Amino acid sequence: SSKVKDPKAIFVDAERGNDNSSGGPEDPLLTVQQALEVSRSSGATTIYLRGVFYTPQLQLNEADSHLTISTDPDEEDFAVLSGGVKLEGLRWQETGTPNVFSADLSTYNLEDVPGLHFSDLETRGVIARFPNTANPFQMNEEYDGDQRIAQGVAKWLPPVSYADNDYSYVQIANVRDDTPEGWFQDYVHGSGGSCSVYDPPVSYWCSNATQGGGAFQFMIPSGVVLDESFLPNLGKYTAESLDQAVVNAWRPARWENWMFEGDFDLDSKTFTFTNGGFQGARGEKEGGDWFIENVFEELDSENEFFYNRSTKTLFFYVNASIATTPDDYGVVVVPQEEGVFNVLGASQDSPVRGLSIENVEITGTRHTYLTAPHSVPSGGDWALERRGAILLENTEQTTIQNVRINMVDGHGGTISGYNRNTTFKENHFSWVGGSAIVSWGRTDGETDEKAFSGMGGNWPRWNLIENNMVREVGHFEKQNSFYVQAKTAQSTIRNNLFFNGPRAGVNYNDGFGGGDVLEGNLIFNTCRESGDHGPFNSWDRQPFLTPVVDEEGSTAMEWRTIRNNFMIGNYQSQENVDNDDGSGYFITEDNFLVYASNGLKSDFGGHDNHHIGNIYAYVGSGTWGSGTCMSNGAAQLEGHEDLYQNNLCVLSEGGDYASYNEPHISLPIMGDNDVYVLSEDDVGTVGVNGVAVADFQKTYPGVDDGSTVQLLEDWEIIIDKARALLNL
């Protein structure tokens, strides 16, 4: 019997439908666009899909409130919605170069081929590049290897010079008072000048009053000089072949990666950048390790492709070990649309309400790292584009449930501007070019003083991110995560499985409003390609005025909670919970935190950072070397101290279990911590600020009372305690 419950549902069939039909189960429509038109006029609230749809971006508005879009429940397989163009009937020709084939795409009217997806591969095609790499979607886990041109080899052209009067500065002084040294107590930003690469052209990092680790005004190199010493095929390059070239470079220290287009001068071998460098918020005068791509002369490795935009010709290098011709790769799809669902209500007063997208697969969207405007959302290190396979703005009670978001080359879901009670639940994200889920609000202005205020409510509130599985993210833009939020408040991120990403797993880019809960998640294999952070990362460099704590407006935050998570700080993780510059008002409790170099981190104006009842297993085992259970580099202000109590910490090496700045106004609050060591020789020497724990407690009574150091004789002790902590 049929599982269809809604007798008024509209049916859409990608193979046998007809847009002039009734839309009934035996007389389905052909396109989702037509189904939306019919549902609006008929009042139908369910659209059921069958088959694989290659669709232009679907535009939904407030007229689509209370609509459900889902696979026909009588179908065995999920319906697929692709933002790509299916290349049917391709006539591949041998080119005379072994393994390289070409095809004429002039009948497809494609301006570009930004990517290739194949039905019979578990990966994408690779844009022709040098150096080649066995894994093009992971920029190599280690800091050495031959997958990129090493930092310091090329000569980078200096940044464009801007005078101080090329910028406009906003500084609203003394809007909060919670650190002893004035860290991040003013709202500041700068616009214009070097920030002209962004849209809008404004950033905390273009201010003349930046603070924090490695703080200076934003800049990017203006080009790079190419040389055959590191580009052996350079002599074969032509001006035409470099018309489409892209330089893809890590920022030094691997905080983000930049992509640049440019103009090439054959005589000077200079590639001058004309577009790009806006894919992160932190600048530098030179690039780090890098590669060049989208150059025909570098088409020399399996699964690489090059599309000549002038002749409309696609070239592809076949992997001869699995295929004879490109036809053996199955269906070929070119990602074209920036998204599949663009859900845009008219305003906060007239939003899309109660929309549900469920039980479908979304795929085939294009990358947007050079084509979409990027902005700096707040005072963290990120720059983002308001794009996504699912883009939501001006919505309430939207639910995305049991959706497979696979092989999308930009972001998965983007919650932009005004949204209330958005739910992403039980979805599976994989092979994502950007972040899986982005939540990013807007303040009441952009370049003026109104940018300080969130009182207009144009930002996401009460997100629920629950029971999702997210893996393989950040394939193109590396400053991306499983979930990131900026100018967003009171989100709950609960019971998710997050693994395999290039940078931090979950990021809070600012302290906007607070009240967020991160609980019950399993997060591991983060920072696979970069040098710090870990499963979780936060900043709070820019205060904002919001109604979260006080309806009349306040820069105060509700406390945020991180609890009952299982985080593994492997690869290059510095901490499992990395509370970076200015972070405050965190209660981190009852988590099982494995590996990484440190436990609690508080620095550069950090404060009100409370770690209680956590288990830290093998602190100091990360690639950053030996560390401490509590690493506190922030001066303390009475009433805003950091706290480290009732924790269990296993130190991989001896030394200090806790360190903090010598007394400023106050001391961090410590006590009743159980410290385990792996060598009996360390039992009597592990200390606080270089003083053995027992001696420290005598010298500073009341500062760390009740903490003990003992030998770990059986690791099962830790496992048993972790099981109890996480209710396993």
Backbone hydrogen bonds, N-H to C=O, Kabsch-Sander energy under -0.5 kcal/mol:
donor,donor_aa,acceptor,acceptor_aa,energy
9,A,6,D,-1.8
10,I,46,T,-2.7
11,F,23,G,-2.8
12,V,48,Y,-2.4
13,D,29,L,-3.1
14,A,50,R,-2.5
17,G,13,D,-1.3
18,N,28,P,-2.1
21,S,18,N,-2.0
23,G,27,D,-2.5
24,G,27,D,-0.8
27,D,24,G,-0.8
29,L,11,F,-2.8
35,A,31,T,-1.6
36,L,32,V,-2.3
37,E,33,Q,-1.7
38,V,34,Q,-2.5
39,S,35,A,-2.7
40,R,36,L,-2.0
41,S,37,E,-1.7
42,S,38,V,-2.5
43,G,39,S,-2.0
47,I,68,T,-2.8
48,Y,10,I,-3.4
49,L,70,S,-2.2
50,R,12,V,-1.7
53,F,51,G,-0.5
53,F,80,V,-3.5
54,Y,52,V,-0.5
55,T,53,F,-0.8
55,T,82,S,-2.5
58,L,340,V,-3.4
60,L,58,L,-0.7
60,L,342,N,-2.5
64,D,61,N,-2.7
65,S,62,E,-1.4
66,H,353,R,-2.9
67,L,64,D,-1.3
68,T,45,T,-2.1
69,I,356,S,-2.6
70,S,47,I,-2.4
71,T,358,E,-0.5
71,T,359,N,-0.7
72,D,49,L,-2.7
75,E,72,D,-2.5
79,A,359,N,-0.6
80,V,51,G,-2.4
81,L,361,E,-3.0
82,S,53,F,-3.5
82,S,80,V,-0.6
83,G,363,T,-2.2
85,V,334,V,-2.4
86,K,84,G,-0.5
87,L,332,V,-3.0
88,E,86,K,-1.1
92,W,90,L,-0.8
93,Q,102,S,-3.0
95,T,100,V,-1.6
100,V,97,T,-2.2
101,F,99,N,-0.5
101,F,316,F,-2.7
102,S,93,Q,-2.4
103,A,314,L,-2.0
105,L,103,A,-0.5
105,L,312,K,-3.2
108,Y,105,L,-2.0
109,N,106,S,-0.7
110,L,105,L,-0.5
111,E,109,N,-0.6
117,H,333,V,-2.7
118,F,123,T,-0.7
119,S,331,V,-2.1
120,D,329,Y,-1.8
121,L,118,F,-1.1
125,G,116,L,-2.9
126,V,303,N,-3.1
128,A,305,F,-2.7
129,R,298,E,-0.7
130,F,292,I,-2.5
138,Q,135,N,-1.6
140,N,138,Q,-1.1
149,I,290,W,-4.1
153,V,150,A,-1.5
155,K,225,V,-0.6
156,W,154,A,-0.6
157,L,223,G,-2.6
166,D,163,A,-2.0
167,Y,164,D,-1.5
168,S,191,S,-2.2
170,V,189,H,-2.6
172,I,187,Y,-2.9
173,A,171,Q,-0.6
175,V,185,Q,-2.0
176,R,185,Q,-1.0
182,G,179,T,-0.6
185,Q,182,G,-0.9
187,Y,172,I,-2.5
188,V,186,D,-0.6
189,H,170,V,-1.9
190,G,203,S,-2.5
191,S,168,S,-2.2
192,G,201,P,-2.3
193,G,166,D,-1.0
195,C,192,G,-2.1
196,S,193,G,-1.8
197,V,194,S,-0.9
198,Y,195,C,-2.1
199,D,374,H,-2.5
202,V,200,P,-2.2
203,S,190,G,-2.3
206,C,203,S,-1.2
207,S,204,Y,-1.6
215,A,212,G,-1.5
218,F,205,W,-2.8
222,S,157,L,-1.4
223,G,157,L,-0.7
224,V,271,F,-2.1
225,V,155,K,-2.8
226,L,224,V,-0.6
226,L,269,K,-3.1
230,F,227,D,-1.5
231,L,227,D,-1.6
234,L,231,L,-2.2
236,K,233,N,-2.1
237,Y,233,N,-0.6
237,Y,234,L,-1.4
242,L,238,T,-1.7
243,D,240,E,-1.2
244,Q,241,S,-0.6
245,A,242,L,-0.8
246,V,293,E,-2.3
247,V,260,F,-2.3
248,N,246,V,-0.6
248,N,291,F,-2.8
249,A,247,V,-0.6
249,A,258,W,-2.6
250,W,289,D,-2.7
251,R,256,E,-3.0
254,R,251,R,-2.3
258,W,249,A,-3.8
260,F,247,V,-2.2
261,E,275,N,-2.6
263,D,272,T,-2.5
265,D,270,T,-2.4
266,L,264,F,-0.6
269,K,265,D,-1.5
270,T,265,D,-1.0
271,F,224,V,-2.9
272,T,263,D,-2.8
272,T,270,T,-0.7
273,F,222,S,-2.3
273,F,271,F,-0.5
274,T,261,E,-2.4
275,N,261,E,-1.4
277,G,259,M,-1.4
281,A,381,D,-2.3
282,R,381,D,-0.6
283,G,281,A,-0.6
284,E,219,M,-2.1
288,G,250,W,-3.5
290,W,149,I,-2.0
291,F,248,N,-2.1
292,I,130,F,-2.4
293,E,246,V,-2.6
294,N,128,A,-2.3
295,V,128,A,-0.9
298,E,295,V,-1.8
299,L,296,F,-2.1
300,D,298,E,-1.5
303,N,317,Y,-2.6
304,E,301,S,-1.9
305,F,126,V,-2.5
306,F,315,F,-2.0
308,N,306,F,-0.6
308,N,313,T,-2.9
309,R,307,Y,-0.9
312,K,308,N,-1.6
313,T,308,N,-1.2
314,L,103,A,-2.8
315,F,306,F,-3.0
316,F,101,F,-2.7
317,Y,304,E,-2.8
318,V,99,N,-3.2
318,V,316,F,-0.7
320,A,318,V,-1.1
322,I,319,N,-2.0
323,A,319,N,-1.7
328,D,325,T,-1.8
329,Y,326,P,-2.0
330,G,327,D,-1.4
332,V,87,L,-0.5
333,V,117,H,-2.7
333,V,331,V,-0.5
334,V,85,V,-2.6
336,Q,83,G,-1.6
336,Q,364,G,-0.8
337,E,83,G,-3.0
340,V,389,A,-2.2
341,F,389,A,-2.5
342,N,58,L,-3.1
342,N,340,V,-0.5
343,V,341,F,-0.6
343,V,391,L,-3.2
344,L,60,L,-2.7
344,L,342,N,-0.8
345,G,393,E,-2.5
346,A,350,S,-1.5
347,S,350,S,-0.9
352,V,394,N,-2.3
353,R,351,P,-0.5
354,G,396,E,-2.2
356,S,67,L,-2.7
357,I,399,T,-2.5
358,E,69,I,-2.6
359,N,401,Q,-1.4
361,E,79,A,-2.7
362,I,404,R,-3.3
363,T,81,L,-2.2
364,G,407,M,-1.6
366,R,337,E,-2.5
372,A,368,T,-1.5
375,S,384,L,-2.9
376,V,202,V,-0.6
383,A,279,Q,-0.5
384,L,375,S,-2.7
387,R,385,E,-2.0
389,A,411,H,-1.9
390,I,412,G,-2.1
391,L,341,F,-2.8
392,L,414,T,-2.9
393,E,343,V,-2.1
394,N,418,Y,-1.9
395,T,418,Y,-1.4
396,E,352,V,-2.7
397,Q,420,R,-2.5
399,T,355,L,-2.7
400,I,423,T,-3.1
401,Q,357,I,-2.1
401,Q,399,T,-0.6
402,N,425,K,-1.9
404,R,360,V,-2.4
405,I,403,V,-0.7
405,I,428,H,-2.6
406,N,362,I,-2.1
406,N,404,R,-0.8
407,M,430,S,-1.8
408,V,431,W,-0.8
409,D,365,T,-1.9
412,G,435,S,-2.4
413,G,436,A,-3.1
414,T,390,I,-3.0
415,I,438,V,-3.7
416,S,392,L,-3.0
416,S,414,T,-0.8
417,G,440,W,-2.6
419,N,459,W,-0.7
420,R,395,T,-1.6
421,N,461,R,-2.3
423,T,398,T,-2.9
424,F,464,L,-2.6
425,K,400,I,-2.8
425,K,423,T,-0.5
426,E,466,E,-2.0
428,H,403,V,-2.3
429,F,469,M,-2.8
430,S,405,I,-2.4
431,W,471,R,-0.7
432,V,472,E,-2.8
433,G,408,V,-2.6
433,G,410,G,-0.6
434,G,410,G,-2.2
436,A,481,S,-1.6
437,I,482,F,-1.3
438,V,413,G,-2.8
439,S,484,V,-2.4
440,W,415,I,-3.0
441,G,486,A,-2.1
442,R,458,N,-3.1
444,D,450,K,-0.8
444,D,453,S,-3.1
445,G,450,K,-0.6
451,A,448,D,-1.8
452,F,449,E,-1.8
453,S,450,K,-1.6
454,G,545,L,-3.6
457,G,454,G,-1.6
459,W,457,G,-1.9
461,R,419,N,-1.9
462,W,489,A,-1.7
464,L,422,T,-2.9
465,I,492,T,-3.2
466,E,424,F,-2.5
466,E,464,L,-0.6
467,N,494,R,-1.9
469,M,427,N,-2.7
470,V,468,N,-0.5
470,V,497,L,-3.0
471,R,429,F,-1.9
472,E,499,F,-0.9
473,V,500,N,-1.6
474,G,434,G,-2.4
475,H,432,V,-1.9
476,F,433,G,-2.2
477,E,433,G,-1.2
478,K,476,F,-0.6
480,N,478,K,-2.4
482,F,505,G,-2.1
483,Y,505,G,-1.4
484,V,437,I,-1.9
485,Q,507,N,-2.2
486,A,439,S,-2.4
489,A,460,P,-1.9
490,Q,514,G,-2.1
492,T,463,N,-2.3
493,I,517,V,-3.1
494,R,465,I,-2.7
494,R,492,T,-0.6
495,N,519,E,-2.1
497,L,468,N,-2.8
498,F,496,N,-0.6
498,F,522,L,-2.8
499,F,470,V,-2.3
500,N,524,F,-0.9
501,G,525,N,-2.2
503,R,480,N,-0.6
505,G,534,G,-1.5
506,V,535,P,-2.0
507,N,483,Y,-2.2
508,Y,537,N,-2.2
509,N,485,Q,-2.8
509,N,507,N,-0.6
514,G,512,F,-1.8
515,G,558,E,-1.4
517,V,491,S,-2.8
518,L,561,T,-2.8
519,E,493,I,-2.2
519,E,517,V,-0.5
520,G,563,R,-1.5
522,L,496,N,-2.5
523,I,521,N,-0.6
523,I,566,F,-2.2
524,F,498,F,-1.9
527,C,503,R,-2.3
528,R,501,G,-2.0
529,E,502,P,-1.3
530,S,502,P,-0.5
531,G,253,A,-0.6
531,G,254,R,-0.5
536,F,576,N,-1.7
537,N,506,V,-2.2
538,S,578,D,-2.0
539,W,508,Y,-1.7
540,D,581,D,-2.6
545,L,452,F,-2.5
546,T,544,F,-0.6
546,T,554,S,-2.3
553,G,550,D,-2.4
554,S,546,T,-2.0
558,E,513,G,-2.5
560,R,585,Y,-3.3
561,T,516,D,-2.6
562,I,587,I,-2.8
563,R,518,L,-2.2
564,N,589,E,-1.2
566,F,521,N,-2.8
567,M,565,N,-0.6
567,M,592,F,-2.3
568,I,523,I,-2.4
569,G,567,M,-0.6
569,G,594,V,-3.5
570,N,568,I,-1.5
572,Q,527,C,-1.5
573,S,570,N,-1.4
574,Q,533,H,-3.2
575,E,533,H,-1.5
576,N,598,N,-0.6
578,D,536,F,-2.5
578,D,576,N,-0.6
579,N,577,V,-1.0
580,D,538,S,-2.0
580,D,578,D,-1.2
582,G,603,D,-1.0
582,G,604,F,-1.2
583,S,580,D,-2.6
585,Y,607,H,-0.5
585,Y,608,D,-0.7
586,F,608,D,-2.0
587,I,560,R,-2.8
588,T,586,F,-0.6
588,T,610,H,-3.5
589,E,562,I,-2.2
589,E,587,I,-0.7
590,D,612,I,-1.5
592,F,565,N,-2.7
593,L,591,N,-0.7
593,L,615,I,-3.4
594,V,567,M,-2.9
594,V,592,F,-0.6
595,Y,617,A,-3.2
596,A,569,G,-0.9
597,S,574,Q,-1.1
598,N,574,Q,-1.6
599,G,628,T,-2.1
600,L,629,C,-2.6
602,S,631,S,-1.7
606,G,603,D,-0.6
607,H,583,S,-2.0
608,D,640,H,-1.9
610,H,586,F,-3.0
610,H,608,D,-0.6
611,H,609,N,-0.6
611,H,643,L,-3.0
612,I,588,T,-2.5
612,I,610,H,-0.5
613,G,645,Q,-1.5
615,I,591,N,-2.8
616,Y,614,N,-0.5
616,Y,648,L,-2.9
617,A,593,L,-2.8
617,A,615,I,-0.6
618,Y,616,Y,-0.7
619,V,650,V,-2.7
620,G,596,A,-1.8
621,S,596,A,-1.3
621,S,618,Y,-1.1
623,T,571,Y,-0.7
625,G,622,G,-1.8
629,C,657,Y,-1.3
630,M,657,Y,-1.7
631,S,600,L,-3.1
632,N,630,M,-0.7
632,N,659,S,-2.5
633,G,602,S,-3.1
633,G,631,S,-0.7
634,A,602,S,-0.7
636,Q,666,S,-0.6
640,H,637,L,-2.9
643,L,609,N,-2.3
644,Y,669,I,-3.2
645,Q,611,H,-2.2
646,N,671,G,-1.8
648,L,614,N,-2.9
649,C,674,D,-2.8
650,V,616,Y,-3.2
651,L,649,C,-0.6
651,L,676,Y,-2.9
652,S,619,V,-3.0
657,Y,687,G,-3.0
658,A,687,G,-1.3
659,S,630,M,-2.5
661,N,632,N,-0.6
664,H,666,S,-1.0
665,I,636,Q,-1.0
666,S,636,Q,-1.1
669,I,642,D,-3.0
670,M,668,P,-0.6
670,M,703,V,-1.3
671,G,644,Y,-1.2
672,D,705,D,-1.9
674,D,647,N,-3.0
675,V,673,N,-0.7
675,V,708,T,-2.8
676,Y,649,C,-3.1
676,Y,674,D,-0.5
677,V,710,Q,-2.0
682,D,679,S,-1.6
683,V,680,E,-1.0
685,T,682,D,-0.8
686,V,682,D,-2.2
687,G,655,G,-1.1
688,V,691,V,-2.9
689,N,658,A,-2.0
691,V,688,V,-1.6
693,V,686,V,-2.4
696,F,692,A,-3.1
697,Q,693,V,-2.6
698,K,694,A,-1.3
699,T,695,D,-2.3
700,Y,696,F,-3.1
703,V,700,Y,-1.9
704,D,700,Y,-0.6
707,S,704,D,-1.2
708,T,673,N,-2.5
710,Q,675,V,-2.5
712,L,677,V,-2.9
713,E,711,L,-0.9
717,I,714,D,-1.9
718,I,715,W,-0.8
719,I,715,W,-1.7
720,D,716,E,-2.8
721,K,717,I,-1.9
722,A,718,I,-2.5
723,R,719,I,-2.6
724,A,720,D,-2.0
725,L,721,K,-2.3
726,L,722,A,-2.4
727,N,723,R,-0.5
727,N,724,A,-0.7
728,L,723,R,-2.6
